[in-house]
Each structure stands twice: as C-alpha cells, then as structure tokens.
C-alpha cells in the first residue's frame, strides 16, 4: 500500500493544530479559544463552504447523476442509524443507542470542511451539489434515531414529541446556515461574488486551523471521562466509521465515476455529528448521556477520520 497520502495528512497543519490542542490539555496549559471566537469561526466555516458550494452549483447542469447522488446521500443517512442502533442496543440502553445511532447516521460539517481542504491539497475541487447533499443528510438520521427510541422505549412518560424534533432538525442553526449560504451562493451575481472571494477562500485554511485547535482542546477535556464507559464505545467509534466510509467508497462507484464525489460520500458516511444531533437529543431525549456520544463523535471518530480515514477512502476511490 502507498502510505504517501497518510504521511501527507499527518503533516497537515490543520491536523497538527488539532494535536496541539489535545497536548495543551494534557500539559495543563491555559491555552483556550474564547467561546465567542470559536462560535464565530464555526459559523464562518459553514458560511464559506455553503457559499462556495452554491457558486459551484450555479455552474453545474442538473443531471440524473446528481439526482441519484441526492437519493444515495439520503439513503446512507437512513440506513446507517438503523443497523448501528441494533449493534449499540446490545451493550447500551435504548436512549444512548438511539442518540449514538443518530449521530453516526448524521454528518459532521467540520469533517466535511476538513475533507474539502484535503481535496485542495490533491488539486481537486469540490462539486457544489455535494454541499446540498451534506445539508440534506443532517435531518433523516435524527428522525430515524428518535423513531427507533420511540419504538423500543417502554416508558410512556418519555414519549418523544415528533413534531418538535422534525421542526428542530430542519431549522437547526448549522443546517439553516449552510443551506442558506448555498442558496445565496447559487443566486448571487458571479461578478459581485468575486468581492467576497478573499474572505471565503483565502482565509479559509487559517480559520480551519484555529478551529481544529479549539476542537483538540475540547476533545482532550472529554477523553478522560469517556474512558470510564469501558472499551465498547471506544472500539465502536473507531471501527464503525472506517467500515461505513470504506463500504460507501466502494458502493458510490454505482452512482458516480467522479473521484471527488465518491471521496466526499465516503467522508459523509464515516463522519458523526457532534453539533446538530447533540442539540436535538438535548431537547428530545434528556435521558441520552452527552458524556458518551459527544466524546465518541468528537474525540475518537473525528481524529480517526482525519488521520487514517481520509487517506484510506481516497485510496479506495482511486483503485475501485
């Protein structure tokens, strides 16, 4: 196997800043990104990727391949939470199993953004419709996760208000911002859009590096408590994303021949939400333990994807 891609990713500045964040926690440093700054950077990343995707989408012609790609993305977000729920339910209670299944069926916008940066390093450009697919994949898995909890939960007092969660899954801030930015990028005049290009393009990698530094600090703080749950959640958070990403990397060849699109499908299938899903579960399933599913997605799955996963998925789509 060619390990050049893995080595390149391990020396990526953005990843190294993530490692620096974890290291800062273990060295008991007072290094910290202010909460308001962290929130601004996360909003910026969502805005930038959505707007750039809309601009790219405006130059694309809607084809049957794009239509099938949208359906494939939604299918992924529906099937992953179903099969993972039953794996998780064998070791965890219904509430935690449903919450974790929803997180792994949904997508991580930050992992998606990091994957875009990875493609840039390979001199490849993201196709705009993949941004729309990412946004569309946020909600179905949340709904499936909650429906599974409803079906297997025997406690009447914990019935889920489905109308509330349906509304929340479509109006969640991250989903709304990236979809809104996508639409604005799509309809914006190309000449006028050039005016903000330095902000959306030139500053992107710098903001991503600072954001991953913050993610490293957050992950480092959650790791200690997470290990108290035993080895099963840790192994699940490591293995399942690699399995999901690898399978989808292969299956995507039936939908599209484009290496970039296939790679992004694999990343979406492998990623786990630690923004939209936790927010939804906090409202609807208070018995689900955020001290379990948050570290799984953020402190284990995220670094696994950006170190081992992305080079692996890229190798698969290149060779299948």
C-alpha positions in Angstrom: 0.0 0.0 0.0 1.1 3.5 -0.8 1.4 5.4 2.5 2.3 8.8 1.0 -1.3 10.1 1.4 -1.3 9.1 5.1 2.0 10.8 5.7 0.8 14.0 3.9 -2.3 14.1 6.1 -0.4 13.5 9.3 1.8 16.6 8.5 -1.2 18.7 7.5 -1.0 22.0 9.6 -4.7 21.8 10.4 -4.3 18.3 11.9 -1.2 19.3 13.8 -3.1 22.2 15.4 -5.7 19.6 16.5 -3.0 17.6 18.1 -1.6 20.7 19.7 -5.0 21.3 21.3 -5.0 17.8 22.9 -1.4 18.2 24.0 -2.3 21.6 25.7 -4.9 19.8 27.8 -2.5 17.1 29.0 0.2 19.7 29.8 -2.5 21.6 31.8 -1.9 24.7 29.7 -4.2 27.7 30.0 -4.4 27.8 26.2 -8.1 28.4 25.2 -10.1 29.8 22.3 -12.7 32.2 23.6 -16.2 30.8 23.3 -17.5 33.7 21.2 -14.5 33.4 18.8 -15.0 29.7 18.5 -18.6 30.1 17.6 -17.8 32.8 15.0 -15.2 30.6 13.4 -17.6 27.6 13.2 -20.2 29.9 11.6 -17.6 31.3 9.2 -16.6 27.8 8.1 -20.3 26.8 7.4 -20.9 30.1 5.6 -17.8 29.7 3.5 -18.3 26.1 2.4 -22.0 26.8 1.7 -21.4 29.9 -0.3 -18.5 28.3 -2.4 -20.7 25.3 -2.9 -23.6 27.5 -4.2 -21.2 29.2 -6.6 -20.0 25.9 -7.9 -23.6 24.6 -8.1 -24.6 27.6 -10.2 -22.2 26.4 -12.9 -23.5 22.8 -12.9 -26.2 21.4 -15.0 -28.7 19.2 -13.1 -28.4 15.7 -14.4 -29.8 12.3 -13.5 -26.4 11.6 -11.8 -26.9 14.5 -9.4 -30.5 13.3 -8.7 -29.3 9.8 -7.9 -26.5 11.2 -5.8 -29.0 13.1 -3.7 -31.1 10.0 -3.2 -27.9 8.0 -2.4 -26.9 10.5 0.3 -30.4 10.4 1.9 -30.3 6.6 1.8 -27.0 6.5 3.6 -28.3 8.7 6.4 -31.4 6.5 6.8 -29.7 3.0 6.8 -26.6 3.7 9.0 -28.6 4.7 12.1 -30.8 1.6 11.7 -28.1 -1.0 11.7 -25.9 0.8 14.2 -28.8 1.1 16.6 -29.1 -2.7 17.0 -25.3 -3.1 17.5 -25.4 -0.4 20.2 -28.5 -1.7 21.9 -26.8 -5.0 22.7 -24.5 -3.1 25.1 -26.2 0.2 25.9 -29.7 1.4 26.9 -32.2 2.4 24.2 -31.7 6.2 24.8 -28.0 6.1 24.4 -28.2 3.6 21.5 -30.6 5.9 19.6 -28.7 9.1 20.2 -25.4 7.5 19.1 -27.0 5.9 16.1 -28.4 9.2 15.0 -25.0 10.9 15.5 -23.3 8.3 13.2 -26.1 8.4 10.6 -25.9 12.2 10.5 -22.8 14.1 9.3 -20.1 16.4 10.7 -19.9 19.7 8.9 -16.4 20.2 10.3 -15.2 16.8 9.0 -16.7 17.8 5.6 -14.9 21.1 5.7 -11.6 19.3 6.6 -12.2 16.9 3.7 -12.6 19.9 1.3 -9.2 21.1 2.5 -7.8 17.6 1.9 -9.1 17.7 -1.7 -7.5 21.1 -2.2 -4.2 19.5 -1.3 -4.8 16.9 -4.0 -5.5 19.7 -6.5 -9.2 18.6 -6.7 -12.3 20.8 -6.5 -15.5 20.1 -4.6 -18.7 19.9 -6.7 -21.4 22.2 -5.4 -24.1 19.6 -5.2 -22.2 17.7 -2.6 -22.7 20.7 -0.2 -26.5 20.4 -0.7 -26.3 16.6 -0.1 -24.4 17.2 3.1 -27.1 19.5 4.4 -29.9 17.1 3.4 -28.2 14.3 5.3 -28.4 16.1 8.6 -32.1 15.5 9.4 -33.1 12.0 8.3 -30.8 10.2 10.7 -32.0 12.4 13.6 -35.6 11.4 12.8 -34.8 7.7 12.4 -32.9 7.7 15.7 -35.8 9.2 17.5 -38.3 6.9 15.9 -36.2 3.9 17.0 -36.1 5.2 20.6 -39.9 5.6 20.4 -40.4 2.1 19.1 -38.1 0.4 21.7 -38.8 2.7 24.7 -41.4 1.1 27.0 -41.7 4.2 29.2 -44.8 6.2 28.3 -43.6 9.3 30.2 -40.6 9.6 27.8 -42.6 9.8 24.6 -40.9 12.0 22.0 -42.7 15.0 20.6 -42.1 14.2 16.9 -43.4 17.5 15.6 -40.9 19.4 17.7 -37.9 17.4 16.6 -39.0 17.5 13.0 -39.1 21.2 13.1 -35.8 21.4 15.0 -34.0 19.1 12.6 -34.8 21.3 9.7 -34.3 24.7 11.4 -31.1 23.7 13.3 -28.6 26.6 13.0 -25.9 24.7 11.2 -28.3 23.2 8.7 -30.0 26.6 8.1 -26.7 28.5 7.7 -25.2 26.1 5.2 -28.4 25.7 3.2 -29.0 29.4 3.2 -25.4 30.1 2.2 -25.7 27.5 -0.6 -28.8 29.2 -2.0 -27.2 32.7 -1.7 -24.1 31.5 -3.5 -26.2 29.9 -6.2 -28.3 33.0 -7.0 -25.5 35.6 -6.4 -24.1 37.5 -9.3 -20.7 36.0 -10.2 -19.1 39.4 -10.6 -20.3 40.6 -7.2 -19.4 37.3 -5.5 -15.8 37.9 -6.5 -15.8 40.8 -4.0 -16.0 38.4 -1.0 -13.8 35.7 -2.5 -10.8 36.7 -0.4 -12.9 36.2 2.7 -14.5 32.9 1.7 -11.4 31.4 0.0 -8.1 33.0 1.1 -8.8 33.0 4.9 -10.4 29.5 4.9 -7.4 27.3 5.8 -6.2 29.7 8.6 -9.6 29.7 10.2 -9.8 25.9 9.9 -6.5 25.5 11.7 -7.6 27.7 14.6 -11.0 25.9 14.8 -9.2 22.5 14.9 -7.0 23.8 17.7 -10.2 24.5 19.6 -11.6 21.1 18.7 -8.4 19.5 20.0 -8.7 21.3 23.4 -12.4 20.3 23.7 -11.6 16.7 22.8 -8.7 16.5 25.3 -11.0 17.6 28.1 -13.6 15.0 27.3 -11.4 11.9 26.8 -10.7 11.2 30.5 -14.4 10.9 31.5 -15.2 9.0 28.3 -12.9 6.1 29.1 -15.0 5.4 32.3 -17.6 3.8 30.0 -15.3 0.9 29.0 -13.9 -0.3 25.7 -17.1 -0.9 23.7 -17.9 2.8 22.9 -14.2 3.5 22.0 -14.0 0.5 19.7 -17.3 1.4 18.1 -16.2 5.0 17.5 -13.0 3.8 15.9 -14.2 0.9 13.7 -17.7 1.7 12.5 -16.7 5.0 10.8 -13.9 3.2 8.9 -16.3 0.4 7.9 -19.1 2.9 6.8 -16.6 5.1 4.8 -14.9 2.1 3.1 -18.2 0.4 2.1 -19.7 3.7 0.8 -16.5 4.5 -1.1 -17.0 1.2 -3.0 -20.8 1.4 -3.4 -20.6 5.0 -4.7 -19.0 3.7 -7.9 -22.5 2.6 -8.9 -23.7 6.2 -8.6 -20.9 8.3 -10.0 -17.4 7.8 -11.5 -16.2 11.1 -10.2 -13.4 10.5 -7.6 -14.1 13.7 -5.7 -17.8 12.9 -5.3 -17.1 9.4 -4.2 -14.5 10.5 -1.7 -17.0 13.0 -0.2 -19.7 10.4 0.0 -17.3 8.2 2.0 -16.4 11.0 4.3 -20.0 11.9 4.9 -20.9 8.2 5.7 -17.9 7.9 8.1 -18.4 11.2 10.0 -20.5 11.6 13.1 -22.4 14.7 14.2 -21.4 16.5 17.4 -23.4 19.7 16.8 -26.8 19.1 15.3 -27.6 15.7 16.9 -26.5 16.6 20.4 -28.6 19.7 20.2 -31.6 17.7 19.1 -31.1 15.0 21.7 -30.8 17.5 24.5 -34.3 18.7 23.6 -36.0 15.4 22.9 -34.1 12.6 24.7 -32.7 14.1 28.0 -32.0 10.5 29.2 -29.3 10.1 26.5 -25.9 10.8 28.0 -24.0 13.5 26.2 -20.9 12.4 28.1 -21.0 9.3 26.0 -22.0 10.2 22.4 -20.2 13.6 22.3 -16.7 12.2 23.0 -17.3 9.3 20.7 -18.0 11.6 17.8 -15.6 14.4 18.6 -12.7 12.8 20.5 -12.5 9.5 18.7 -14.2 9.4 15.3 -13.2 12.9 14.2 -9.4 12.3 14.6 -9.7 8.8 13.2 -11.3 10.2 10.1 -8.8 13.0 9.5 -5.7 10.8 10.2 -6.5 7.3 8.9 -9.9 7.6 7.2 -9.4 10.2 4.6 -6.2 8.7 3.1 -8.0 5.2 3.2 -11.1 6.4 1.4 -9.1 8.3 -1.2 -7.1 5.2 -1.9 -10.3 3.1 -2.3 -12.0 5.5 -4.7 -8.8 5.7 -6.8 -8.5 1.9 -7.1 -12.1 0.8 -7.5 
